[in-house]
Amino acid sequence: MNFTPLPSQGRGWGLGLYFTQLRTAIERSHAIAKFQGNDNSFVLDITLAERAYCNF
């Protein structure tokens, strides 16, 4: 599988920021699921979009 690399830490990004944003998105998905009845699969499995829509 090919994954897009994260921006380098020298540009103000790092894995800490990435994982913080991912954790926030997962928590938001769980909060919405309480009302909607299901979680957002694309948030919970970050490889889902590539596996579903990209040709290998």
N, C-alpha and C positions, 0 to 999 in steps of 0.2 A: 504494500500500500504506500502511496505517496501522501505525505502530509506537508502542509505548508509550514515552514519553520516560523517560530515566533520571532518577532523583532529582537535584535540584540539588546543587551542590557545598556549599552552605551547610548542608545537613543531614548532612554527614559523608561524603557519597558524591561520587565524581567519576569521570571516565572512566578514570583510572589504576587505581582499585580494580576497576572493571568489567572492564577488559582483563586485569588480573592474574587475576581469577577465571575469565575465559573461557580464558586460556592454561592455567591449572591444569586446567580441565575437559577441554581438548583433549589435554593430556599424559596425563591419567588415561584418556581414551578410547583413546589409542594403546597404553597399557600393557595395558589390558584386551583390546584387539584381538589382542595377541600370543597370548593364551590362547583367546579366543573365536573368532578367525578373521575378525572384521569390526569396523569402527569404528561408533560410534554416530552415525548420520546426523543426528540432532537436535542433537548437540553441534557437529558440523563445519559445519552449515549452519543458522545461527540463524533463518533465515526459513522453514525447512521446516515447522514446526508450523503457522504461520499460513497458508502456501500449501496445506497438506494438509487443514486442518480448518476454516478460516474461509471464509465466503461473501463473495464480492466484489461 
